[in-house]
Amino acid sequence: MGDKPVDVVRSVCAALNDCDLEAMARLYDPDVVWEDLQPMPDQEPVVVGFDAVIATFRLYLDSFARFEAHLIDAEDIGGDAAIGTVDWKATGTGSGAPIVRRTVDVMWVRDGVITHYISGFESKDDGLRAISDDRRPAG
């Protein structure tokens, strides 16, 4: 795995799809900030810290028979940031109904780990606008 933001995001998606939370632990900063602009009903829209992010993913994994993140496209957008289109796919536990939610996500990476992740933009332009509107994390 490289340290470029896109490489780290690809590795996170692979770890999530394998339900490998230990691998995910190596890819998130202990003080990571995760923002979800389209959270599930029982989910906090902003969580801080690796333990809170993993608890969020456990909510997803426990709520669905299958939960996956498919990175459709991604690009580094300068320095420590990347933007990508993600298909979040789930299968309903009892119903077997498929669920697909496509989002544009922005993430920042430092020293090979994600420090800030914003999920749920409707378009690439919205994600890029958020970066230009000073949503970039300090540090």
Secondary structure in CASP SS format (residue, H / E / C, confidence):
PFRMAT SS
TARGET T0000
AUTHOR 0000-0000-0000
METHOD secondary structure of the structure
MODEL  1
M C 1.00
G C 1.00
D C 1.00
K C 1.00
P H 1.00
V H 1.00
D H 1.00
V H 1.00
V H 1.00
R H 1.00
S H 1.00
V H 1.00
C H 1.00
A H 1.00
A H 1.00
L H 1.00
N H 1.00
D C 1.00
C C 1.00
D C 1.00
L H 1.00
E H 1.00
A H 1.00
M H 1.00
A H 1.00
R C 1.00
L C 1.00
Y E 1.00
D E 1.00
P E 1.00
D E 1.00
V E 1.00
V E 1.00
W E 1.00
E E 1.00
D E 1.00
L C 1.00
Q C 1.00
P C 1.00
M C 1.00
P C 1.00
D C 1.00
Q C 1.00
E C 1.00
P C 1.00
V E 1.00
V E 1.00
V E 1.00
G C 1.00
F H 1.00
D H 1.00
A H 1.00
V H 1.00
I H 1.00
A H 1.00
T H 1.00
F H 1.00
R H 1.00
L H 1.00
Y H 1.00
L H 1.00
D H 1.00
S H 1.00
F E 1.00
A E 1.00
R E 1.00
F E 1.00
E E 1.00
A E 1.00
H E 1.00
L E 1.00
I E 1.00
D E 1.00
A E 1.00
E E 1.00
D E 1.00
I C 1.00
G C 1.00
G C 1.00
D C 1.00
A E 1.00
A E 1.00
I E 1.00
G E 1.00
T E 1.00
V E 1.00
D E 1.00
W E 1.00
K E 1.00
A E 1.00
T E 1.00
G E 1.00
T C 1.00
G C 1.00
S C 1.00
G C 1.00
A C 1.00
P E 1.00
I E 1.00
V E 1.00
R E 1.00
R E 1.00
T E 1.00
V E 1.00
D E 1.00
V E 1.00
M E 1.00
W E 1.00
V E 1.00
R E 1.00
D C 1.00
G C 1.00
V E 1.00
I E 1.00
T E 1.00
H E 1.00
Y E 1.00
I E 1.00
S E 1.00
G E 1.00
F E 1.00
E C 1.00
S C 1.00
K H 1.00
D H 1.00
D H 1.00
G H 1.00
L H 1.00
R H 1.00
A H 1.00
I H 1.00
S H 1.00
D H 1.00
D H 1.00
R H 1.00
R C 1.00
P C 1.00
A C 1.00
G C 1.00
END
